[in-house]
């Protein structure tokens, strides 16, 4: 039996709790590299990734999303019956319909009345986009929102493609947002989004949609696999993101030296080294999970934020910058006051 969602009075909105869930199965560089014709040393040199987690057969995106959601709800002291929004950011849904968030809603036993339930796809930048959407909903209407980034990329990788198959892991991360409690909680200050639709072919899964329905011909051509021009994506991010961050901080009236933490999407460890140097944030710690979990898509920022929070790395009052980058090409920046 469910109860209607409670609706506290609107006011300052904060992250009240975070969580993450990754599969138990650890996949080594040797295991993933052999079909792609590369070894552990090559993968570490090119990506700084040493292992990743892959879902077991029958384990879907919604299963990981539900696990992360439960952790975040526990951390926030919020029950499923209090939720007014459940949004899952993913580009690897359980199935085309219904939304993956519908299964999370069912798994949690959330209310049937007064709760918005839907998916959002901004590829690997999806968590930042979803956080902003739910922030606006909660700020306007009150209540508590559950934001989840979750992906199971292992199901759409070409095992022979060393450009992609060595990079990705599966996982989910979540955050519960709601009214700040007596000055506590981790405030969501502002966000900024950019989109470069002239680069839609840079990162894609060509077949399986309405333009190229999945059929034997597309299967034989490998068009159901994830594809990425990694070199161009890396060059584009390196040339674009630092300038966008500089402008975002200027517009937010925040000095670069005031940023204490950067929680970016985790595409590649070597790419993160380059980004850390280019951002020119002298006092910031750039947080990483890519070496242990690989690129977990829309989950990566949420997973990394949860790890930073649970290890005590984030302190009250710290300025935290989230940097999302995904196919499309989509870029999202969010500033938190921890």
VOBA-1610 file (N, C-alpha, C; in pm, whole numbers, padded with zeros to 5 digits, always signed):
BEGIN
Unk+00085-00120+00000Unk+00000+00000+00000Unk+00088+00124+00000Unk+00055+00222-00082Unk+00132+00346-00088Unk+00052+00460-00028Unk+00124+00564+00010Unk+00062+00683+00065Unk+00097+00801-00023Unk+00014+00904-00028Unk+00046+01019-00112Unk+00176+01085-00071Unk+00248+01140-00168Unk+00373+01209-00139Unk+00347+01333-00055Unk+00435+01356+00045Unk+00425+01478+00124Unk+00481+01594+00044Unk+00438+01714+00076Unk+00481+01832+00002Unk+00523+01942+00098Unk+00649+01939+00144Unk+00696+02048+00228Unk+00692+02179+00150Unk+00690+02289+00222Unk+00685+02420+00158Unk+00811+02443+00074Unk+00795+02499-00047Unk+00912+02528-00129Unk+01008+02623-00058Unk+01136+02611-00090Unk+01241+02694-00033Unk+01373+02651-00091Unk+01485+02682-00025Unk+01616+02637-00075Unk+01618+02485-00092Unk+01672+02440-00204Unk+01673+02298-00237Unk+01815+02245-00226Unk+01829+02125-00170Unk+01961+02068-00145Unk+01962+01920-00176Unk+02081+01866-00197Unk+02099+01722-00202Unk+02101+01670-00060Unk+02010+01581-00028Unk+01995+01532+00108Unk+02062+01397+00131Unk+02092+01326+00024Unk+02158+01197+00038Unk+02196+01142-00099Unk+02301+01061-00103Unk+02347+01001-00228Unk+02364+00851-00210Unk+02373+00781-00321Unk+02394+00636-00317Unk+02449+00588-00449Unk+02500+00466-00449Unk+02550+00406-00573Unk+02534+00255-00568Unk+02530+00194-00686Unk+02519+00049-00697Unk+02593+00005-00822Unk+02688-00084-00805Unk+02760-00141-00919Unk+02748-00293-00910Unk+02755-00362-01024Unk+02745-00508-01021Unk+02860-00571-00944Unk+02838-00693-00898Unk+02943-00765-00826Unk+03054-00814-00918Unk+03021-00839-01043Unk+03117-00898-01136Unk+03227-00799-01174Unk+03350-00831-01139Unk+03466-00749-01175Unk+03526-00803-01305Unk+03544-00715-01402Unk+03598-00754-01533Unk+03736-00690-01548Unk+03837-00774-01559Unk+03975-00727-01567Unk+04008-00676-01707Unk+04119-00605-01718Unk+04167-00561-01849Unk+04203-00680-01937Unk+04255-00784-01876Unk+04290-00903-01955Unk+04167-00965-02018Unk+04058-00975-01940Unk+03935-01036-01992Unk+03874-00952-02103Unk+03866-00822-02085Unk+03801-00737-02184Unk+03893-00708-02303Unk+04024-00711-02278Unk+04117-00676-02383Unk+04144-00786-02484Unk+04137-00911-02441Unk+04172-01022-02529Unk+04091-01025-02659Unk+03956-01015-02653Unk+03880-01016-02780Unk+03908-00895-02867Unk+03955-00785-02806Unk+03981-00662-02881Unk+04126-00654-02928Unk+04208-00753-02893Unk+04346-00756-02939Unk+04440-00662-02868Unk+04407-00627-02743Unk+04495-00540-02664Unk+04517-00603-02528Unk+04623-00559-02459Unk+04654-00617-02328Unk+04638-00515-02217Unk+04662-00561-02095Unk+04645-00477-01977Unk+04732-00351-01985Unk+04858-00368-02025Unk+04948-00253-02030Unk+04898-00148-02128Unk+04846-00190-02243Unk+04794-00096-02342Unk+04674-00020-02286Unk+04583-00091-02221Unk+04462-00028-02168Unk+04497+00073-02060Unk+04587+00035-01969Unk+04625+00127-01862Unk+04694+00249-01919Unk+04781+00230-02016Unk+04852+00344-02076Unk+04758+00439-02147Unk+04659+00385-02217Unk+04568+00467-02296Unk+04453+00527-02215Unk+04412+00459-02107Unk+04289+00498-02038Unk+04301+00514-01887Unk+04407+00460-01827Unk+04423+00454-01680Unk+04312+00374-01612Unk+04244+00289-01688Unk+04140+00201-01632Unk+04203+00065-01603Unk+04180+00014-01482Unk+04238-00115-01442Unk+04133-00226-01433Unk+04006-00187-01412Unk+03898-00286-01408Unk+03766-00212-01421Unk+03661-00288-01439Unk+03526-00232-01445Unk+03430-00338-01397Unk+03304-00300-01375Unk+03200-00394-01333Unk+03099-00411-01446Unk+03063-00535-01473Unk+02961-00563-01574Unk+02845-00639-01512Unk+02726-00607-01559Unk+02605-00669-01506Unk+02601-00818-01540Unk+02540-00894-01451Unk+02519-01036-01476Unk+02403-01053-01575Unk+02394-01168-01642Unk+02277-01193-01727Unk+02149-01178-01647Unk+02054-01107-01704Unk+01927-01084-01635Unk+01927-00963-01543Unk+02041-00902-01523Unk+02050-00781-01439Unk+02038-00659-01529Unk+01934-00580-01507Unk+01903-00469-01597Unk+01937-00334-01535Unk+01927-00231-01617Unk+01954-00095-01571Unk+01868-00060-01450Unk+01741-00096-01451Unk+01653-00062-01340Unk+01693-00130-01210Unk+01754-00248-01219Unk+01799-00316-01098Unk+01910-00238-01029Unk+02007-00192-01108Unk+02114-00110-01051Unk+02059+00024-01002Unk+01968+00084-01081Unk+01908+00211-01041Unk+01834+00199-00909Unk+01763+00089-00890Unk+01689+00068-00765Unk+01784+00055-00647Unk+01895-00017-00666Unk+01992-00031-00558Unk+02051+00102-00517Unk+02088+00185-00615Unk+02142+00317-00584Unk+02036+00404-00518Unk+01912+00394-00565Unk+01802+00474-00509Unk+01781+00443-00362Unk+01782+00315-00328Unk+01761+00276-00188Unk+01871+00330-00097Unk+01994+00325-00145Unk+02103+00383-00066Unk+02083+00533-00044Unk+02046+00603-00151Unk+02028+00748-00141Unk+01912+00783-00049Unk+01803+00709-00059Unk+01688+00733+00029Unk+01725+00710+00175Unk+01798+00604+00202Unk+01843+00577+00339Unk+01931+00691+00390Unk+02024+00736+00306Unk+02114+00843+00347Unk+02039+00972+00375Unk+01932+00995+00299Unk+01855+01119+00315Unk+01750+01110+00425Unk+01719+00989+00471Unk+01611+00974+00568Unk+01475+01003+00507Unk+01461+00968+00378Unk+01336+00990+00304Unk+01281+00855+00262Unk+01150+00837+00271Unk+01088+00711+00231Unk+01035+00721+00088Unk+01019+00609+00020Unk+00960+00615-00115Unk+00824+00683-00117Unk+00747+00670-00009Unk+00616+00732-00002Unk+00619+00883+00000Unk+00735+00943+00023Unk+00748+01089+00025Unk+00792+01147-00109Unk+00820+01062-00207Unk+00873+01111-00334Unk+00765+01174-00420Unk+00801+01285-00483Unk+00713+01350-00581Unk+00770+01344-00721Unk+00893+01292-00737Unk+00953+01277-00870Unk+01057+01166-00866Unk+01057+01084-00969Unk+01161+00983-00991Unk+01204+00997-01136Unk+01329+01037-01157Unk+01381+01058-01292Unk+01508+00975-01308Unk+01511+00892-01412Unk+01628+00811-01443Unk+01693+00865-01569Unk+01819+00905-01558Unk+01898+00944-01673Unk+01970+00820-01725Unk+01940+00781-01848Unk+02001+00662-01905Unk+01993+00666-02057Unk+02089+00604-02122Unk+02081+00579-02267Unk+02081+00430-02295Unk+02069+00348-02188Unk+02058+00203-02202Unk+01939+00155-02118Unk+01818+00192-02157Unk+01699+00158-02078Unk+01675+00007-02077Unk+01593-00036-01982Unk+01555-00178-01978Unk+01497-00222-02112Unk+01411-00139-02167Unk+01348-00164-02297Unk+01298-00031-02350Unk+01254-00028-02477Unk+01215+00100-02536Unk+01095+00161-02464Unk+01001+00081-02421Unk+00886+00126-02341Unk+00855+00018-02239Unk+00809+00054-02122Unk+00795+00190-02067Unk+00929+00244-02018Unk+00926+00360-01957Unk+01047+00420-01903Unk+01109+00330-01798Unk+01241+00330-01792Unk+01312+00255-01687Unk+01270+00303-01549Unk+01240+00432-01538Unk+01195+00488-01409Unk+01068+00421-01361Unk+00987+00369-01453Unk+00865+00299-01412Unk+00897+00176-01329Unk+01002+00105-01367Unk+01040-00015-01291Unk+01100+00022-01156Unk+01175+00132-01152Unk+01227+00179-01023Unk+01112+00217-00932Unk+01015+00288-00986Unk+00895+00326-00910Unk+00829+00202-00852Unk+00810+00099-00935Unk+00746-00025-00889Unk+00831-00094-00783Unk+00962-00103-00807Unk+01051-00170-00712Unk+01051-00104-00576Unk+01042+00029-00575Unk+01046+00103-00448Unk+00911+00106-00378Unk+00803+00079-00451Unk+00670+00094-00394Unk+00634+00239-00370Unk+00672+00326-00464Unk+00645+00469-00451Unk+00497+00499-00476Unk+00451+00619-00442Unk+00308+00651-00455Unk+00259+00642-00600Unk+00133+00613-00615Unk+00072+00614-00748Unk+00014+00751-00782Unk-00002+00836-00684Unk-00061+00968-00703Unk+00039+01075-00662Unk+00048+01180-00744Unk+00130+01295-00707Unk+00278+01275-00729Unk+00317+01178-00814Unk+00459+01155-00839Unk+00483+01151-00990Unk+00581+01230-01037Unk+00621+01230-01178Unk+00730+01126-01198Unk+00714+01040-01299Unk+00807+00929-01322Unk+00842+00926-01470Unk+00971+00949-01502Unk+01010+00948-01643Unk+01161+00932-01655Unk+01203+00902-01779Unk+01345+00893-01813Unk+01391+01019-01884Unk+01521+01039-01885Unk+01585+01150-01955Unk+01711+01097-02020Unk+01735+01135-02145Unk+01853+01087-02217Unk+01935+01204-02267Unk+02045+01231-02198Unk+02148+01323-02248Unk+02281+01248-02248Unk+02272+01116-02268Unk+02384+01024-02272Unk+02465+01041-02143Unk+02596+01056-02151Unk+02678+01055-02029Unk+02663+01182-01945Unk+02603+01287-02000Unk+02576+01409-01923Unk+02440+01404-01855Unk+02370+01293-01867Unk+02231+01285-01825Unk+02205+01316-01680Unk+02294+01275-01588Unk+02268+01299-01446Unk+02261+01448-01416Unk+02350+01527-01475Unk+02351+01672-01451Unk+02222+01735-01505Unk+02180+01690-01623Unk+02055+01741-01680Unk+01937+01704-01590Unk+01931+01579-01548Unk+01819+01533-01466Unk+01817+01604-01331Unk+01934+01628-01274Unk+01942+01698-01147Unk+01880+01837-01158Unk+01907+01906-01267Unk+01854+02040-01285Unk+01702+02037-01305Unk+01654+01939-01382Unk+01510+01927-01405Unk+01436+01903-01274Unk+01484+01809-01195Unk+01416+01776-01070Unk+01433+01889-00968Unk+01548+01954-00970Unk+01566+02071-00884Unk+01458+02175-00911Unk+01431+02202-01038Unk+01328+02301-01073Unk+01191+02255-01026Unk+01161+02126-01039Unk+01032+02074-00996Unk+01014+02089-00845Unk+01118+02052-00771Unk+01109+02058-00625Unk+01107+02202-00576Unk+01187+02288-00639Unk+01189+02429-00599Unk+01053+02495-00620Unk+00983+02453-00726Unk+00854+02513-00757Unk+00740+02454-00674Unk+00743+02323-00656Unk+00627+02254-00599Unk+00652+02190-00463Unk+00777+02186-00420Unk+00807+02117-00296Unk+00818+01967-00317Unk+00819+01893-00208Unk+00833+01749-00215Unk+00978+01707-00218Unk+00998+01579-00249Unk+01133+01521-00259Unk+01148+01455-00394Unk+01265+01475-00455Unk+01291+01418-00586Unk+01404+01317-00580Unk+01390+01211-00658Unk+01494+01109-00669Unk+01552+01116-00810Unk+01682+01145-00819Unk+01752+01159-00946Unk+01853+01045-00956Unk+01846+00970-01066Unk+01932+00853-01083Unk+02000+00860-01219Unk+02129+00833-01220Unk+02200+00809-01344Unk+02235+00661-01348Unk+02199+00591-01454Unk+02221+00447-01460Unk+02243+00402-01603Unk+02341+00314-01623Unk+02365+00259-01755Unk+02424+00119-01746Unk+02386+00037-01844Unk+02445-00097-01862Unk+02499-00101-02004Unk+02618-00045-02021Unk+02678-00036-02154Unk+02733-00170-02201Unk+02758-00262-02111Unk+02818-00389-02151Unk+02732-00464-02252Unk+02601-00432-02257Unk+02511-00502-02349Unk+02517-00448-02492Unk+02580-00331-02513Unk+02581-00271-02647Unk+02723-00249-02699Unk+02821-00316-02639Unk+02960-00300-02681Unk+02999-00408-02781Unk+03076-00368-02879Unk+03136-00463-02973Unk+03264-00516-02909Unk+03269-00643-02873Unk+03387-00695-02800Unk+03516-00685-02878Unk+03508-00669-03010Unk+03628-00659-03092Unk+03676-00515-03111Unk+03603-00417-03060Unk+03636-00276-03081Unk+03712-00223-02961Unk+03844-00214-02972Unk+03925-00170-02859Unk+03903-00024-02825Unk+03842+00053-02914Unk+03819+00195-02888Unk+03707+00217-02787Unk+03620+00117-02770Unk+03506+00137-02681Unk+03492+00028-02575Unk+03515-00097-02612Unk+03482-00205-02519Unk+03568-00202-02393Unk+03689-00146-02399Unk+03775-00142-02281Unk+03738-00029-02186Unk+03657+00064-02233Unk+03628+00185-02155Unk+03515+00169-02055Unk+03413+00090-02091Unk+03285+00104-02023Unk+03260-00001-01916Unk+03198+00046-01809Unk+03146-00040-01704Unk+02999-00010-01683Unk+02936-00089-01599Unk+02794-00072-01568Unk+02779-00021-01425Unk+02676+00059-01401Unk+02654+00108-01267Unk+02540+00207-01259Unk+02513+00251-01137Unk+02407+00350-01111Unk+02447+00435-00992Unk+02412+00561-00997Unk+02429+00652-00885Unk+02303+00734-00868Unk+02275+00776-00746Unk+02149+00845-00719Unk+02168+00956-00617Unk+02076+01050-00623Unk+02071+01159-00525Unk+01925+01189-00493Unk+01897+01213-00366Unk+01766+01260-00322Unk+01778+01409-00297Unk+01689+01487-00357Unk+01691+01631-00334Unk+01559+01674-00275Unk+01567+01778-00194Unk+01449+01831-00127Unk+01483+01957-00052Unk+01389+02008+00027Unk+01414+02131+00101Unk+01532+02117+00197Unk+01621+02216+00196Unk+01734+02216+00289Unk+01682+02218+00432Unk+01751+02147+00520Unk+01705+02128+00657Unk+01784+02215+00753Unk+01723+02322+00798Unk+01784+02408+00900Unk+01926+02449+00861Unk+01942+02486+00735Unk+02072+02530+00690Unk+02165+02418+00651Unk+02123+02292+00673Unk+02206+02179+00634Unk+02164+02131+00495Unk+02227+02025+00452Unk+02203+01979+00316Unk+02299+02047+00221Unk+02305+02001+00100Unk+02408+02041+00006Unk+02340+02112-00111Unk+02345+02243-00108Unk+02263+02325-00195Unk+02304+02319-00340Unk+02203+02319-00427Unk+02224+02325-00571Unk+02212+02471-00612Unk+02325+02531-00650Unk+02327+02675-00672Unk+02279+02713-00811Unk+02341+02659-00913Unk+02307+02699-01049Unk+02362+02597-01149Unk+02308+02598-01269Unk+02354+02508-01375Unk+02359+02583-01508Unk+02435+02527-01602Unk+02443+02581-01736Unk+02461+02465-01834Unk+02393+02473-01949Unk+02396+02364-02046Unk+02435+02415-02183Unk+02504+02327-02258Unk+02547+02358-02394Unk+02524+02233-02478Unk+02490+02255-02606Unk+02464+02141-02693Unk+02519+02169-02832Unk+02587+02069-02889Unk+02653+02083-03018Unk+02598+01976-03112Unk+02481+02003-03168Unk+02411+01901-03246Unk+02474+01876-03383Unk+02571+01959-03423Unk+02642+01930-03547Unk+02740+01814-03531Unk+02752+01763-03408Unk+02844+01652-03381Unk+02769+01528-03333Unk+02646+01512-03382Unk+02565+01398-03337Unk+02626+01264-03374Unk+02704+01258-03482Unk+02761+01131-03524Unk+02886+01091-03448Unk+02930+01173-03355Unk+03054+01146-03283Unk+03039+01026-03189Unk+02924+01016-03125Unk+02896+00909-03028Unk+02754+00863-03057Unk+02736+00734-03090Unk+02602+00691-03128Unk+02588+00539-03124Unk+02462+00497-03124Unk+02424+00359-03154Unk+02336+00370-03278Unk+02386+00339-03398Unk+02315+00374-03521Unk+02181+00306-03540Unk+02167+00180-03500Unk+02044+00105-03529Unk+01964+00078-03403Unk+01835+00051-03425Unk+01747+00017-03314Unk+01638+00119-03289Unk+01643+00231-03361Unk+01541+00334-03347Unk+01453+00341-03470Unk+01381+00453-03484Unk+01285+00466-03594Unk+01352+00492-03728Unk+01473+00548-03727Unk+01541+00575-03854Unk+01599+00447-03913Unk+01664+00367-03828Unk+01720+00239-03871Unk+01672+00131-03776Unk+01554+00079-03796Unk+01505-00026-03707Unk+01601-00146-03707Unk+01605-00212-03594Unk+01690-00330-03583Unk+01635-00442-03670Unk+01720-00498-03754Unk+01682-00611-03838Unk+01807-00693-03867Unk+01795-00807-03935Unk+01915-00888-03961Unk+02026-00814-04033Unk+01989-00723-04123Unk+02091-00649-04197Unk+02170-00555-04107Unk+02101-00481-04021Unk+02172-00391-03930Unk+02254-00470-03829Unk+02202-00586-03787Unk+02278-00672-03696Unk+02407-00720-03761Unk+02396-00769-03884Unk+02514-00820-03953Unk+02618-00710-03976Unk+02572-00586-03990Unk+02663-00473-04009Unk+02716-00418-03877Unk+02670-00472-03764Unk+02715-00425-03633Unk+02662-00290-03594Unk+02550-00248-03655Unk+02497-00114-03628Unk+02421-00105-03497Unk+02403-00218-03429Unk+02338-00216-03298Unk+02438-00191-03186Unk+02567-00182-03221Unk+02670-00158-03121Unk+02691-00009-03099Unk+02736+00025-02980Unk+02782+00160-02949Unk+02908+00191-03031Unk+02913+00310-03088Unk+03032+00354-03161Unk+03071+00494-03116Unk+03201+00521-03121Unk+03251+00650-03076Unk+03381+00683-03147Unk+03391+00806-03194Unk+03518+00858-03244Unk+03590+00918-03123Unk+03660+00832-03050Unk+03718+00873-02923Unk+03820+00984-02935Unk+03901+00980-03039Unk+04004+01083-03055Unk+03941+01221-03075Unk+03841+01228-03161Unk+03776+01357-03187Unk+03700+01405-03063Unk+03634+01312-02994Unk+03562+01349-02872Unk+03656+01406-02768Unk+03770+01343-02754Unk+03869+01390-02656Unk+03923+01528-02695Unk+03954+01546-02823Unk+04005+01676-02868Unk+03899+01784-02852Unk+03774+01751-02883Unk+03666+01850-02869Unk+03647+01890-02723Unk+03644+01791-02633Unk+03628+01823-02491Unk+03743+01908-02440Unk+03865+01873-02480Unk+03980+01949-02434Unk+03980+02093-02483Unk+03927+02113-02604Unk+03923+02248-02661Unk+03804+02330-02614Unk+03701+02264-02565Unk+03574+02331-02536Unk+03544+02346-02387Unk+03560+02240-02312Unk+03513+02239-02173Unk+03583+02342-02085Unk+03716+02356-02089Unk+03780+02455-02000Unk+03725+02596-02018Unk+03703+02639-02142Unk+03648+02771-02165Unk+03506+02785-02113Unk+03425+02682-02129Unk+03289+02686-02078Unk+03287+02693-01926Unk+03376+02619-01862Unk+03385+02624-01715Unk+03426+02763-01669Unk+03523+02822-01734Unk+03568+02957-01698Unk+03453+03057-01708Unk+03377+03050-01818Unk+03265+03141-01836Unk+03155+03115-01733Unk+03129+02988-01706Unk+03026+02951-01608Unk+03059+03006-01470Unk+03182+02993-01427Unk+03222+03045-01296Unk+03214+03197-01293Unk+03255+03261-01402Unk+03245+03406-01409Unk+03100+03451-01396Unk+03011+03385-01472Unk+02870+03422-01468Unk+02807+03393-01331Unk+02861+03294-01261Unk+02809+03257-01128Unk+02874+03338-01018Unk+02967+03428-01055Unk+03040+03513-00960Unk+03116+03429-00858Unk+03183+03326-00909Unk+03266+03238-00828Unk+03408+03242-00885Unk+03506+03261-00799Unk+03645+03263-00843Unk+03696+03121-00865Unk+03781+03098-00964Unk+03838+02964-00982Unk+03902+02909-00856Unk+03965+02994-00777Unk+04031+02948-00655Unk+03931+02904-00549Unk+03804+02940-00564Unk+03703+02903-00464Unk+03649+02761-00485Unk+03676+02701-00600Unk+03628+02565-00625Unk+03716+02466-00551Unk+03656+02388-00462Unk+03730+02291-00383Unk+03731+02151-00444Unk+03626+02120-00522Unk+03613+01985-00577Unk+03554+01992-00718Unk+03605+01908-00805Unk+03547+01887-00938Unk+03507+01741-00947Unk+03380+01717-00979Unk+03330+01581-01000Unk+03286+01572-01146Unk+03373+01521-01232Unk+03342+01518-01374Unk+03287+01382-01417Unk+03229+01381-01536Unk+03207+01254-01604Unk+03342+01183-01616Unk+03338+01050-01618Unk+03460+00969-01612Unk+03482+00893-01743Unk+03518+00963-01851Unk+03529+00896-01980Unk+03655+00812-01995Unk+03764+00859-01933Unk+03896+00802-01958Unk+03991+00870-01860Unk+04073+00792-01789Unk+04159+00851-01688Unk+04264+00944-01744Unk+04319+00913-01860Unk+04418+01000-01922Unk+04352+01132-01963Unk+04231+01123-02015Unk+04157+01244-02052Unk+04130+01330-01929Unk+04103+01268-01815Unk+04080+01344-01692Unk+04207+01415-01646Unk+04323+01352-01665Unk+04448+01420-01632Unk+04462+01547-01715Unk+04433+01538-01843Unk+04442+01654-01931Unk+04341+01761-01891Unk+04220+01718-01855Unk+04116+01813-01815Unk+04154+01885-01687Unk+04207+01811-01590Unk+04246+01871-01462Unk+04348+01982-01483Unk+04443+01959-01573Unk+04544+02061-01598Unk+04486+02182-01670Unk+04394+02156-01763Unk+04340+02265-01845Unk+04238+02351-01771Unk+04171+02297-01671Unk+04067+02374-01601Unk+04124+02489-01521Unk+04249+02476-01474Unk+04315+02585-01400Unk+04234+02626-01277Unk+04200+02527-01196Unk+04132+02550-01068Unk+04232+02514-00958Unk+04305+02611-00906Unk+04426+02582-00827Unk+04403+02507-00697Unk+04283+02518-00639Unk+04259+02455-00510Unk+04165+02335-00518Unk+04133+02292-00639Unk+04031+02188-00657Unk+04093+02048-00661Unk+04023+01955-00596Unk+04052+01814-00609Unk+03960+01758-00717Unk+04017+01692-00817Unk+03937+01629-00920Unk+03915+01483-00881Unk+03789+01447-00859Unk+03756+01314-00807Unk+03741+01213-00920Unk+03783+01089-00894Unk+03787+00985-00997Unk+03732+00852-00944Unk+03662+00785-01031Unk+03627+00645-01008Unk+03656+00562-01132Unk+03707+00626-01237Unk+03723+00560-01366Unk+03821+00443-01360Unk+03923+00452-01278Unk+04019+00344-01270Unk+03961+00215-01217Unk+03863+00228-01127Unk+03801+00111-01064Unk+03675+00066-01136Unk+03596+00161-01187Unk+03466+00127-01244Unk+03457+00150-01395Unk+03557+00212-01457Unk+03547+00247-01597Unk+03448+00361-01618Unk+03412+00382-01743Unk+03314+00484-01780Unk+03175+00424-01761Unk+03102+00471-01662Unk+02969+00417-01633Unk+02857+00504-01690Unk+02888+00580-01794Unk+02786+00657-01864Unk+02720+00760-01775Unk+02588+00765-01779Unk+02513+00863-01701Unk+02529+00843-01551Unk+02578+00727-01510Unk+02599+00700-01368Unk+02727+00763-01314Unk+02821+00798-01402Unk+02957+00823-01356Unk+02969+00940-01259Unk+02902+01051-01285Unk+02910+01165-01193Unk+02845+01131-01060Unk+02729+01067-01065Unk+02658+01033-00941Unk+02737+00931-00858Unk+02795+00832-00923Unk+02878+00733-00853Unk+02998+00801-00788Unk+03062+00890-00861Unk+03181+00958-00810Unk+03147+01055-00699Unk+03035+01125-00712Unk+02990+01215-00605Unk+02960+01138-00478Unk+02895+01024-00492Unk+02864+00943-00374Unk+02992+00894-00307Unk+03089+00850-00385Unk+03214+00805-00326Unk+03283+00918-00250Unk+03286+01036-00310Unk+03349+01150-00244Unk+03277+01185-00114Unk+03143+01178-00117Unk+03065+01211+00003Unk+03086+01108+00114Unk+03082+00981+00077Unk+03090+00875+00178Unk+03230+00858+00236Unk+03333+00900+00165Unk+03469+00892+00218Unk+03507+01016+00298Unk+03415+01111+00312Unk+03441+01230+00392Unk+03527+01334+00324Unk+03541+01323+00192Unk+03626+01418+00120Unk+03561+01556+00108Unk+03427+01561+00111Unk+03355+01686+00095Unk+03318+01742+00231Unk+03341+01870+00250Unk+03315+01934+00378Unk+03212+02046+00361Unk+03141+02071+00469Unk+03036+02172+00464Unk+03091+02306+00417Unk+03023+02364+00321Unk+03063+02493+00266Unk+03151+02483+00143Unk+03202+02364+00112Unk+03286+02347-00007Unk+03207+02375-00135Unk+03272+02440-00229Unk+03213+02460-00361Unk+03250+02339-00448Unk+03148+02275-00504Unk+03167+02152-00582Unk+03115+02176-00723Unk+03199+02150-00821Unk+03161+02167-00962Unk+03140+02029-01025Unk+03020+02008-01081Unk+02991+01889-01158Unk+03008+01921-01306Unk+03078+01834-01378Unk+03105+01857-01521Unk+03057+01735-01599Unk+02946+01752-01671Unk+02891+01644-01751Unk+02925+01662-01897Unk+02960+01550-01963Unk+02992+01550-02106Unk+02931+01424-02165Unk+02857+01437-02275Unk+02794+01320-02332Unk+02767+01334-02480Unk+02720+01227-02540Unk+02689+01226-02682Unk+02584+01330-02716Unk+02589+01375-02836Unk+02492+01475-02881Unk+02549+01588-02964Unk+02653+01661-02919Unk+02730+01648-02796Unk+02667+01737-02689Unk+02649+01684-02568Unk+02588+01758-02458Unk+02691+01785-02349Unk+02685+01905-02295Unk+02771+01944-02183Unk+02684+02012-02079Unk+02698+01970-01955Unk+02622+02030-01846Unk+02712+02060-01728Unk+02697+02177-01670Unk+02777+02221-01556Unk+02685+02258-01441Unk+02714+02208-01324Unk+02633+02240-01205Unk+02725+02277-01090Unk+02687+02379-01017Unk+02763+02424-00900Unk+02685+02392-00773Unk+02750+02319-00682Unk+02691+02285-00553Unk+02765+02357-00442Unk+02692+02390-00336Unk+02753+02437-00210Unk+02731+02326-00111Unk+02837+02254-00079Unk+02822+02133+00003Unk+02789+02168+00148
//
